[in-house]
Amino acid sequence: MKRRAPFRVPRALAAAGTALFLAAAAHLGAGGALPAPPVMAALAALAALTAAPLTARTMTAPILVGYLFAGQFALHQAFAALSVPAAPGGVPAPHVHGRTDVSFQGSVGQPGVPGAYPADAMLGLHLLATLATALVLARAEATLWMLASWLKTLIAQPAPAALPPVSRTAATGEGRRIHLGTSPGRVPARGPPRTAA
């Protein structure tokens, strides 16, 4: 019998939220701007929908690393395409993908982006953050499965116990006679009085 996966919605939200957070932090760290809040909400819902099929079984660390890498890449591309223009005239906000100097000047003469990371450092931070969060999520995943199996034993209804078979013997009225008061430990026989024959 196939075990039903526990806590599917919270697990999908945790994986999607992690991918969204890492992608947004990297995008902002690279000097980009995030899309408008309604667009971010739609992207968050889309990320959760893509994580939902993964929750049908145990999400291991390799599965989580793959999902987080793919999710970050897709979300980062969506942020770049859908972000709010920060420069006058509708020019998208600059960011420093592939640049190795931090003194980047915007195309419209804006000052550089002081918090931007060089491309190698940004890729390294992506890798480090993804691996660390995938390991944490995998450990949380194992803990949730263990909790679910423990709760299942607490909530499961016990099987009815089998009663011993009852032997029925017919009362024939023959046998020894019990006189009231002669055997203090025995209860007198019950039933209709015997007829004199």
Backbone bond lengths (Angstrom), bond angles and torsions (degrees), N, CA, C in turn:
res aa  C-N    CA-C-N  psi(-1)  N-CA   C-N-CA  omega(-1)  CA-C   N-CA-C  phi
1 M - - - 1.448 - - 1.525 108.67 -
2 K 1.316 116.38 132.67 1.454 121.46 -177.76 1.527 110.07 -78.44
3 R 1.339 115.69 131.71 1.459 120.07 178.20 1.515 110.17 -75.63
4 R 1.316 116.04 136.77 1.456 120.81 177.56 1.515 109.31 -79.68
5 A 1.308 117.00 134.99 1.463 121.23 -177.55 1.528 110.38 -69.93
6 P 1.333 116.77 132.43 1.467 119.34 -178.90 1.520 112.13 -86.64
7 F 1.298 116.40 154.88 1.471 124.22 170.57 1.538 112.46 49.39
8 R 1.309 118.65 50.28 1.462 120.66 -174.27 1.529 112.82 -65.66
9 V 1.311 117.31 -43.66 1.471 119.64 -177.25 1.529 111.62 -66.26
10 P 1.342 119.83 -49.23 1.468 117.67 178.50 1.531 113.10 -62.48
11 R 1.335 117.40 -34.06 1.461 119.87 178.96 1.518 110.83 -68.07
12 A 1.337 117.57 -40.76 1.469 120.81 177.82 1.528 110.38 -65.77
13 L 1.331 116.43 -40.77 1.465 119.32 179.04 1.522 111.76 -66.21
14 A 1.324 117.26 -36.45 1.467 119.99 178.68 1.531 111.07 -66.04
15 A 1.321 117.22 -44.72 1.467 120.05 179.81 1.526 111.00 -66.54
16 A 1.328 117.11 -44.69 1.465 120.67 -179.99 1.521 111.35 -66.99
17 G 1.325 116.53 -40.96 1.465 119.72 178.87 1.515 112.00 -63.99
18 T 1.324 116.42 -37.22 1.466 119.77 177.81 1.514 110.82 -65.78
19 A 1.329 117.17 -45.54 1.466 120.24 178.47 1.531 110.70 -62.20
20 L 1.326 116.86 -42.06 1.462 120.80 179.82 1.521 111.28 -64.77
21 F 1.321 116.76 -43.89 1.460 120.61 179.64 1.526 111.09 -63.20
22 L 1.332 116.95 -46.68 1.464 119.70 -178.85 1.522 111.38 -64.15
23 A 1.336 116.59 -41.44 1.467 119.59 179.29 1.528 111.24 -65.93
24 A 1.332 117.00 -42.22 1.468 120.18 -179.68 1.527 110.73 -66.67
25 A 1.340 117.00 -41.88 1.467 119.74 179.30 1.526 111.00 -64.34
26 A 1.321 116.68 -40.89 1.467 119.61 179.11 1.527 110.75 -68.32
27 H 1.327 115.86 -39.29 1.469 119.40 -179.92 1.530 110.38 -65.25
28 L 1.325 117.09 -43.55 1.459 120.08 177.37 1.522 111.17 -68.10
29 G 1.340 116.94 -37.30 1.457 120.87 177.73 1.520 112.68 -64.40
30 A 1.322 116.12 -28.20 1.459 120.49 178.18 1.521 111.64 -84.95
31 G 1.307 117.32 -0.65 1.453 120.26 176.93 1.509 114.66 96.38
32 G 1.312 118.79 5.55 1.457 121.77 179.40 1.514 111.39 -83.46
33 A 1.315 114.80 171.16 1.466 121.17 177.14 1.521 108.42 -112.23
34 L 1.302 115.86 151.04 1.457 120.37 178.91 1.516 110.03 -86.45
35 P 1.323 117.43 153.65 1.467 120.51 176.44 1.525 111.34 -66.01
36 A 1.312 115.41 173.24 1.469 121.94 178.47 1.532 109.81 -61.89
37 P 1.327 117.84 154.95 1.476 120.63 -178.58 1.532 114.96 -54.26
38 P 1.348 120.75 -40.54 1.473 117.75 177.53 1.536 112.28 -63.46
39 V 1.324 116.62 -35.84 1.469 120.23 178.42 1.529 109.42 -68.92
40 M 1.337 116.74 -39.67 1.463 120.17 177.45 1.534 110.39 -63.14
41 A 1.326 117.23 -39.52 1.466 120.16 178.44 1.527 110.66 -64.59
42 A 1.330 116.75 -40.52 1.467 119.76 177.91 1.525 111.00 -65.57
43 L 1.323 117.26 -40.19 1.465 120.50 177.89 1.532 111.13 -66.46
44 A 1.325 116.64 -36.82 1.465 120.17 177.24 1.527 110.50 -64.94
45 A 1.326 117.33 -42.03 1.468 120.69 177.81 1.524 110.71 -64.55
46 L 1.317 116.82 -40.59 1.460 120.61 178.13 1.527 110.86 -64.59
47 A 1.315 116.55 -40.77 1.468 120.08 177.65 1.530 110.72 -63.72
48 A 1.322 117.33 -39.88 1.470 120.13 178.49 1.520 111.36 -66.70
49 L 1.331 117.11 -37.35 1.466 119.82 177.79 1.525 111.69 -66.44
50 T 1.320 117.18 -34.63 1.462 118.72 178.46 1.525 111.67 -74.47
51 A 1.319 117.51 -24.12 1.469 120.61 178.84 1.521 111.91 -83.66
52 A 1.321 117.98 -21.33 1.471 120.97 -175.50 1.530 113.29 -59.39
53 P 1.331 121.25 -43.41 1.467 118.52 179.18 1.533 113.69 -63.80
54 L 1.312 117.30 -25.88 1.467 120.05 179.23 1.519 112.16 -69.25
55 T 1.327 117.35 -22.25 1.459 120.61 -175.40 1.523 112.90 -84.32
56 A 1.323 118.29 2.32 1.459 120.52 178.51 1.523 111.11 -68.69
57 R 1.309 116.98 -22.16 1.474 121.62 176.78 1.517 108.23 -138.45
58 T 1.302 116.59 -176.68 1.458 120.57 -178.38 1.528 110.09 -66.92
59 M 1.324 115.95 128.88 1.465 120.62 176.70 1.523 107.54 -89.14
60 T 1.315 115.88 109.08 1.461 120.82 179.64 1.523 109.54 -85.41
61 A 1.317 116.12 172.72 1.465 120.49 -179.27 1.529 112.17 -60.11
62 P 1.351 121.10 -44.33 1.472 118.87 178.12 1.533 113.24 -62.46
63 I 1.319 117.18 -38.14 1.472 119.82 177.90 1.520 109.55 -65.11
64 L 1.319 117.24 -42.87 1.461 120.23 179.90 1.524 112.05 -66.87
65 V 1.326 117.42 -39.34 1.476 119.67 177.68 1.527 109.79 -61.46
66 G 1.332 116.96 -45.46 1.471 120.18 178.38 1.512 112.29 -61.23
67 Y 1.346 115.94 -45.13 1.461 118.87 179.69 1.524 111.37 -64.21
68 L 1.327 116.89 -44.10 1.467 119.37 -178.34 1.523 111.76 -65.38
69 F 1.341 117.93 -40.34 1.467 119.83 177.02 1.528 110.89 -63.35
70 A 1.326 115.94 -49.89 1.472 119.22 -178.98 1.526 110.89 -64.24
71 G 1.339 116.72 -41.85 1.461 119.72 179.57 1.516 112.83 -64.33
72 Q 1.337 116.20 -42.30 1.466 119.03 178.31 1.524 111.10 -63.32
73 F 1.320 116.03 -43.16 1.467 119.35 -179.13 1.527 110.49 -62.52
74 A 1.339 116.90 -48.76 1.465 120.02 -178.97 1.527 111.39 -64.24
75 L 1.315 117.24 -42.77 1.466 119.86 -179.95 1.523 111.51 -67.91
76 H 1.324 117.12 -38.20 1.462 119.81 178.68 1.533 110.61 -64.13
77 Q 1.324 115.99 -39.71 1.470 119.07 176.50 1.532 110.68 -66.32
78 A 1.317 116.52 -39.11 1.471 119.40 177.81 1.521 111.01 -66.19
79 F 1.331 116.98 -39.06 1.465 119.39 177.36 1.525 110.52 -62.10
80 A 1.321 116.53 -42.42 1.462 119.82 -179.57 1.525 111.24 -64.60
81 A 1.327 116.96 -38.01 1.464 120.08 -178.34 1.524 112.78 -79.38
82 L 1.312 117.59 -31.00 1.469 120.82 -172.63 1.516 114.68 -109.46
83 S 1.335 117.50 4.94 1.460 118.52 -175.76 1.518 111.17 -70.75
84 V 1.316 114.24 155.02 1.457 122.24 -179.05 1.523 108.11 -72.58
85 P 1.313 118.47 131.32 1.462 119.47 178.25 1.532 110.37 -62.81
86 A 1.328 115.89 131.85 1.457 120.33 -178.46 1.519 111.57 -100.26
87 A 1.299 117.62 -17.40 1.462 120.69 -176.94 1.526 109.36 -97.82
88 P 1.335 116.55 151.33 1.457 118.16 176.84 1.525 110.32 -66.09
89 G 1.292 115.91 147.58 1.462 120.29 178.98 1.516 112.82 89.32
90 G 1.356 118.27 8.43 1.454 120.66 175.39 1.517 114.63 79.93
91 V 1.324 118.15 15.63 1.459 120.57 177.89 1.525 107.76 -80.89
92 P 1.338 118.10 131.13 1.465 119.25 -179.25 1.522 111.39 -61.67
93 A 1.314 114.61 153.72 1.461 120.08 178.84 1.527 109.45 -63.47
94 P 1.336 116.72 135.40 1.455 118.34 -179.00 1.518 111.69 -74.96
95 H 1.339 115.47 146.06 1.429 117.93 164.56 1.500 111.60 -140.90
96 V 1.304 115.11 166.65 1.459 119.53 -160.81 1.518 113.85 -106.32
97 H 1.304 117.42 47.16 1.457 118.88 174.29 1.519 108.61 -65.46
98 G 1.291 115.76 129.28 1.454 119.91 175.44 1.510 114.28 80.68
99 R 1.294 119.00 -3.19 1.460 121.05 179.16 1.518 108.56 -90.33
100 T 1.298 116.61 140.38 1.462 119.50 179.92 1.515 111.87 -104.66
101 D 1.319 118.46 -6.54 1.462 119.42 176.97 1.523 108.94 -106.38
102 V 1.301 115.76 147.99 1.450 120.08 -178.32 1.520 110.39 -92.50
103 S 1.302 118.44 -7.58 1.458 120.87 -179.06 1.522 110.32 -90.90
104 F 1.328 116.65 45.12 1.458 122.49 -179.50 1.522 110.15 -69.05
105 Q 1.310 117.12 132.92 1.459 121.86 175.76 1.518 108.45 -104.58
106 G 1.316 116.18 135.24 1.453 120.98 179.75 1.516 110.90 -65.27
107 S 1.329 116.30 161.10 1.458 120.53 -176.79 1.523 112.40 -72.19
108 V 1.332 118.20 -14.38 1.458 120.82 -178.68 1.525 109.84 -107.87
109 G 1.302 117.31 12.80 1.448 120.91 177.00 1.514 113.49 87.90
110 Q 1.310 117.46 17.58 1.455 119.17 177.23 1.518 108.88 -76.99
111 P 1.308 115.97 159.30 1.457 117.96 176.19 1.525 109.94 -64.21
112 G 1.303 116.55 160.80 1.463 121.87 -178.70 1.523 111.76 -65.86
113 V 1.280 114.54 171.98 1.448 120.76 -179.44 1.522 106.90 -95.59
114 P 1.349 118.80 105.02 1.456 119.58 -172.00 1.523 114.28 -69.79
115 G 1.324 119.00 -28.20 1.459 119.99 -176.28 1.513 113.20 -91.63
116 A 1.315 118.67 6.99 1.458 120.67 -174.80 1.514 110.86 -76.69
117 Y 1.324 115.42 143.09 1.450 121.50 179.31 1.523 109.43 -99.20
118 P 1.335 118.40 149.55 1.463 120.02 172.21 1.528 109.85 -63.63
119 A 1.318 116.40 160.61 1.472 121.53 -173.75 1.519 112.19 -60.18
120 D 1.319 118.64 -43.55 1.462 120.53 -179.26 1.526 111.24 -65.22
121 A 1.307 116.08 -41.60 1.463 119.59 179.19 1.523 110.25 -66.56
122 M 1.340 116.78 -38.95 1.458 120.00 179.78 1.525 110.20 -65.06
123 L 1.322 118.33 -42.73 1.451 121.04 178.30 1.535 110.77 -64.54
124 G 1.317 116.24 -41.32 1.462 119.76 177.28 1.512 112.56 -63.06
125 L 1.326 116.59 -40.32 1.464 120.15 177.61 1.527 111.24 -66.94
126 H 1.338 116.30 -38.14 1.466 120.25 174.94 1.528 110.28 -58.61
127 L 1.316 116.42 -48.92 1.460 120.71 -179.13 1.523 111.59 -61.70
128 L 1.312 116.32 -47.70 1.453 120.84 -178.53 1.527 111.34 -62.58
129 A 1.316 116.58 -47.24 1.467 120.31 -179.26 1.525 111.19 -65.14
130 T 1.316 116.71 -39.67 1.466 120.08 -179.37 1.520 111.07 -66.76
131 L 1.319 117.32 -45.92 1.461 119.99 179.81 1.530 111.51 -64.20
132 A 1.318 116.25 -42.85 1.465 119.29 -179.40 1.521 111.48 -64.64
133 T 1.310 117.31 -45.93 1.465 119.20 -178.97 1.523 111.39 -70.69
134 A 1.328 117.98 -32.66 1.465 119.64 176.85 1.525 110.68 -64.96
135 L 1.325 117.28 -39.80 1.464 119.83 177.72 1.528 111.34 -66.27
136 V 1.319 116.57 -40.62 1.467 119.71 178.51 1.531 110.20 -65.46
137 L 1.327 117.01 -44.14 1.466 119.92 179.15 1.526 111.52 -65.72
138 A 1.330 117.71 -37.60 1.466 120.07 178.53 1.522 110.76 -64.96
139 R 1.309 116.80 -38.79 1.471 120.44 177.78 1.528 110.15 -67.34
140 A 1.319 116.87 -41.65 1.468 120.32 176.56 1.530 110.74 -64.12
141 E 1.306 116.25 -35.92 1.466 121.52 177.65 1.531 110.63 -62.45
142 A 1.314 116.91 -46.85 1.466 120.63 178.71 1.529 110.78 -62.71
143 T 1.313 116.47 -38.03 1.457 120.37 178.78 1.525 110.89 -66.51
144 L 1.321 117.60 -40.07 1.468 120.21 178.75 1.519 111.81 -65.03
145 W 1.328 117.97 -40.59 1.460 120.70 177.59 1.526 110.23 -63.28
146 M 1.333 116.96 -40.08 1.455 120.42 178.81 1.540 109.81 -66.20
147 L 1.325 117.36 -41.79 1.458 121.54 177.92 1.522 110.64 -62.90
148 A 1.311 116.89 -41.73 1.463 120.35 -179.53 1.525 111.30 -64.01
149 S 1.330 117.84 -40.46 1.460 118.98 178.98 1.528 110.67 -68.74
150 W 1.319 117.53 -35.10 1.455 120.93 177.37 1.527 110.49 -66.88
151 L 1.338 116.76 -44.61 1.462 120.06 179.39 1.521 111.26 -65.49
152 K 1.324 116.74 -33.63 1.459 120.14 -179.37 1.519 110.63 -62.86
153 T 1.331 116.90 -38.83 1.465 118.92 178.65 1.521 111.31 -70.22
154 L 1.326 117.36 -29.77 1.467 119.60 178.36 1.523 112.51 -75.38
155 I 1.316 115.66 -35.40 1.459 120.57 -174.29 1.523 111.88 -88.84
156 A 1.324 117.64 -25.30 1.464 120.88 -175.69 1.523 110.79 -59.88
157 Q 1.314 114.84 138.54 1.453 119.35 179.22 1.528 108.53 -78.03
158 P 1.309 116.56 136.28 1.460 118.34 -179.79 1.523 111.04 -69.25
159 A 1.310 115.77 148.62 1.459 120.52 176.54 1.524 108.51 -72.74
160 P 1.319 117.32 144.02 1.470 118.62 -179.65 1.528 110.24 -65.25
161 A 1.298 115.10 138.94 1.460 120.13 179.72 1.523 109.36 -77.42
162 A 1.321 115.51 143.86 1.460 119.84 178.76 1.524 109.15 -78.49
163 L 1.308 116.34 129.77 1.460 121.39 178.36 1.523 109.06 -83.10
164 P 1.330 116.70 145.90 1.478 117.74 177.77 1.524 109.49 -66.87
165 P 1.322 116.06 147.89 1.472 117.73 -179.55 1.529 110.92 -65.79
166 V 1.298 115.01 144.45 1.458 121.20 -178.95 1.524 108.05 -96.36
167 S 1.327 116.81 125.68 1.466 119.45 177.28 1.518 108.07 -93.25
168 R 1.266 115.21 128.40 1.460 120.47 -178.95 1.530 108.15 -110.07
169 T 1.285 114.51 125.17 1.464 119.62 176.10 1.513 108.55 -117.55
170 A 1.269 114.73 142.65 1.467 119.77 -179.22 1.517 109.49 -78.89
171 A 1.303 115.91 136.75 1.467 120.58 177.21 1.517 107.46 -85.33
172 T 1.304 115.58 115.80 1.466 119.20 -177.92 1.513 112.55 -95.42
173 G 1.286 116.92 -15.67 1.452 118.87 -179.29 1.509 111.84 86.32
174 E 1.292 117.75 -4.49 1.449 119.99 178.14 1.506 108.91 -95.11
175 G 1.240 117.69 164.38 1.444 121.21 179.34 1.501 110.18 120.64
176 R 1.272 116.78 -157.50 1.442 118.57 -175.18 1.521 111.09 -82.72
177 R 1.243 113.40 154.08 1.453 120.27 -179.25 1.514 108.66 -94.89
178 I 1.305 115.62 139.34 1.453 120.58 177.35 1.509 107.58 -106.71
179 H 1.305 115.41 124.07 1.452 120.36 177.54 1.515 108.25 -99.52
180 L 1.263 115.89 133.14 1.444 120.54 179.70 1.519 110.31 -61.51
181 G 1.308 114.66 134.16 1.446 120.71 175.77 1.515 114.25 86.63
182 T 1.307 121.01 -8.14 1.457 121.00 -177.98 1.516 112.70 -88.98
183 S 1.293 117.32 -29.68 1.467 119.03 178.80 1.526 108.01 -121.65
184 P 1.349 115.90 101.02 1.460 118.96 -172.52 1.526 113.94 -67.59
185 G 1.303 119.75 -22.84 1.471 121.01 -177.86 1.505 114.19 -88.40
186 R 1.295 119.14 -7.59 1.453 120.99 -175.23 1.519 110.60 -108.55
187 V 1.265 114.51 145.35 1.452 120.95 176.14 1.528 106.82 -88.13
188 P 1.296 117.27 136.11 1.483 118.16 179.97 1.512 111.03 -64.81
189 A 1.306 116.95 152.70 1.467 121.94 -179.89 1.520 109.12 -64.67
190 R 1.270 114.63 144.08 1.459 119.30 -178.50 1.517 109.22 -108.27
191 G 1.245 115.77 157.35 1.454 120.37 177.94 1.530 110.08 133.71
192 P 1.294 116.78 -174.83 1.467 119.53 -178.15 1.546 109.40 -70.93
193 P 1.295 116.42 152.19 1.463 118.84 179.54 1.505 111.53 -65.39
194 R 1.317 115.01 149.92 1.463 120.07 179.16 1.521 109.49 -71.91
195 T 1.264 114.17 144.86 1.445 118.28 175.96 1.539 108.95 -91.31
196 A 1.307 115.64 143.92 1.460 118.84 179.83 1.502 108.77 -75.91
197 A 1.253 117.06 126.31 1.464 119.61 -179.41 1.480 112.21 -115.40
